[in-house]
Amino acid sequence: MGSKEGKTLPVIVRVLDASSSEAARTSAVCARLSAECSEPILYTDTAPCLQDLADKTTDILIIDLETIGGDEALEAYAVRCPKAVILAVSSMGSVSRAVSAMRAGAHDFLTKPFSLDALASKITFQLQQRRPIAKPCQQATDRAIRVEVANQDNLPTPRNAPEPKQVLGLDRLIGTSPAMLDIHDQVRRMAPSQAPVFITGESGTGKELCAAAVHELSDRNSGRFVTLNCAAIPRDLIESEIFGYVRGAFTGAGDNRAGAAEQADGGTLFLDEIGEMDLLLQSKLLRFLQTGTFQRLGDTASRKVDARIICATNRDPLTEITAGRFREDLYYRLHVLPVHLPALRERREDILPLAEAFLKRYSGEERRNFRGFDADAEARIVSYGWPGNVRQLENTIRQIVVMNDGAAVTHDMLPLVIRDAQSRPNGIIDLSRERSRVAPASRPFGAIEPLWAQERRIIEDALDAFDGNIAMAAAALEISPSTIYRKKQSWSARSL
Ligand SMILES: Nc1ncnc2c1ncn2[C@@H]1O[C@H](COP(=O)(O)OP(=O)(O)OP(=O)(O)O)[C@@H](O)[C@H]1O
């Protein structure tokens, strides 16, 4: 776990297995982990486990595939705890089962019966090796309270690793370019206001970090900063995630649940990828903004909360309005304090300070000796286009640190996509072949691959190219990682 106020928090382990004896046995593994674990939480039923994954912090999830009805069901668990290490276990082990479990979100797979040592060493390995994955669904969870951290993955801090420094507000928004200094200035001025903030910018430019800085510098900072990524939640669930629900509101609503708006009472509600909301929900959000009141799904009582709204999108809001996908009245209600985060290629002065900060952070975490970049590596890093912006830069540096060691990062440690960028400016995925295919004048219906299938092929190619790393694949495709999660969900919904 991360560190709060200088103390290392214990690793939170959840175990889901229909057999209580199996669950208890599996949980015994915690005693063998080098990281400090709290008492594991055992579930024999899926519903309470799903609920807790959505509501509470999870560092490790050990999940029995038979209990959840197969590996296809795993994704629903994975999206609820995007930062957890997920170990799938099954008594029906096979290579294809393991592969599909890992595609659905597991980090590793074990066939039952397994030895506790085997499970412990797999978990330890994952905790040490895991690279960052994108935030598919930062629900209204405890983790959304961002009074943290250099260790942004909420991974358990290795016992001997240096404690991450606690940095708040603008310190976390690295950059000294004129554009970034201007953003700092805007954030400082906007923070004390109660008015909504509307943040635009390409994926990975730091919109969420900027929203967190506004919250941290505001007088609401003793309240919660609750993040809801609308792109990562199926559209029909966004409403219940924002406004909550009462028992029986829909199948599976076994209990009353507060939504993100209530959890942000007294604090800040950050609605990321707001353009993903459907029009009906947009009108409910508008009403909430106008009156401060809302109803939980299935409830008749109105509730009132005091939450400051910050929203973000990587789309052009005016284009969305023109296309009829975004309500103009909602836009003007939200677009009171606008901030635009420029792409990293438009503020090249920030690249090196960011790269150096990430190198320092990850060298400390991974116990490496890196102190800087050699001249060739530095030149390449500074001149590369960084289509995935700061997220891509951060992931790249982390990848380099995990895979190498030395005093300086050298040119040959850089991923091929960056070393080779001049010859292939779009990165590793050569889309030019796709585009240059000469289409015959007419082709019979059915000879053309449907758009979703082409899209799926391209995304899966990108994932293969980056070894399944969603953040890197998204960066190369110049889309948000949450788009990949959403697409994957839609493929499973089609049972593809
Ligand atoms: N100026 C910055 N200084 C330090 N880290 C940054 C900065 N900008 C972005 N990052 C890091 O880059 C990653 C992506 O940032 P963030 O999630 O805020 O981007 P985003 O614009 O909200 O992306 P998306 O649109 O895909 O949700 C995070 O790990 C964040 O900490």
Ligand as a Chemical Component Dictionary entry (heavy atoms), coordinates in Angstrom:
data_LIG
# 
_chem_comp.id                   LIG 
_chem_comp.type                 NON-POLYMER 
_chem_comp.pdbx_formal_charge   0 
_chem_comp.three_letter_code    LIG 
# 
loop_
_chem_comp_atom.comp_id 
_chem_comp_atom.atom_id 
_chem_comp_atom.alt_atom_id 
_chem_comp_atom.type_symbol 
_chem_comp_atom.charge 
_chem_comp_atom.model_Cartn_x 
_chem_comp_atom.model_Cartn_y 
_chem_comp_atom.model_Cartn_z 
_chem_comp_atom.pdbx_ordinal 
LIG N1  N1  N 0 2.562  17.737 -14.797 1  
LIG C1  C1  C 0 2.670  16.490 -14.329 2  
LIG N2  N2  N 0 3.580  16.212 -13.372 3  
LIG C2  C2  C 0 3.726  14.963 -12.898 4  
LIG N3  N3  N 0 3.012  13.911 -13.316 5  
LIG C3  C3  C 0 2.082  14.135 -14.260 6  
LIG C4  C4  C 0 1.864  15.433 -14.814 7  
LIG N4  N4  N 0 0.879  15.354 -15.718 8  
LIG C5  C5  C 0 0.485  14.076 -15.745 9  
LIG N5  N5  N 0 1.202  13.340 -14.872 10 
LIG C6  C6  C 0 1.087  11.897 -14.639 11 
LIG O1  O1  O 0 0.689  11.318 -15.869 12 
LIG C7  C7  C 0 -0.325 10.341 -15.662 13 
LIG C8  C8  C 0 -1.588 10.764 -16.404 14 
LIG O2  O2  O 0 -2.109 11.916 -15.773 15 
LIG P1  P1  P 0 -3.690 12.138 -15.607 16 
LIG O3  O3  O 0 -4.371 10.856 -15.272 17 
LIG O4  O4  O 0 -3.888 13.286 -14.694 18 
LIG O5  O5  O 0 -4.029 12.520 -17.112 19 
LIG P2  P2  P 0 -5.450 12.762 -17.779 20 
LIG O6  O6  O 0 -5.285 13.919 -18.690 21 
LIG O7  O7  O 0 -6.501 12.853 -16.697 22 
LIG O8  O8  O 0 -5.635 11.433 -18.621 23 
LIG P3  P3  P 0 -7.023 10.789 -19.206 24 
LIG O9  O9  O 0 -7.653 11.823 -20.087 25 
LIG O10 O10 O 0 -6.548 9.603  -19.969 26 
LIG O11 O11 O 0 -7.857 10.445 -17.997 27 
LIG C9  C9  C 0 -0.546 10.251 -14.160 28 
LIG O12 O12 O 0 0.242  9.198  -13.644 29 
LIG C10 C10 C 0 -0.036 11.582 -13.658 30 
LIG O13 O13 O 0 0.434  11.480 -12.347 31 
# 
loop_
_chem_comp_bond.comp_id 
_chem_comp_bond.atom_id_1 
_chem_comp_bond.atom_id_2 
_chem_comp_bond.value_order 
_chem_comp_bond.pdbx_ordinal 
LIG N1  C1  SING 1  
LIG C1  N2  SING 2  
LIG C1  C4  DOUB 3  
LIG N2  C2  DOUB 4  
LIG C2  N3  SING 5  
LIG N3  C3  DOUB 6  
LIG C3  C4  SING 7  
LIG C3  N5  SING 8  
LIG C4  N4  SING 9  
LIG N4  C5  DOUB 10 
LIG C5  N5  SING 11 
LIG N5  C6  SING 12 
LIG C6  O1  SING 13 
LIG C6  C10 SING 14 
LIG O1  C7  SING 15 
LIG C7  C8  SING 16 
LIG C7  C9  SING 17 
LIG C8  O2  SING 18 
LIG O2  P1  SING 19 
LIG P1  O3  DOUB 20 
LIG P1  O4  SING 21 
LIG P1  O5  SING 22 
LIG O5  P2  SING 23 
LIG P2  O6  DOUB 24 
LIG P2  O7  SING 25 
LIG P2  O8  SING 26 
LIG O8  P3  SING 27 
LIG P3  O9  DOUB 28 
LIG P3  O10 SING 29 
LIG P3  O11 SING 30 
LIG C9  O12 SING 31 
LIG C9  C10 SING 32 
LIG C10 O13 SING 33 
# 
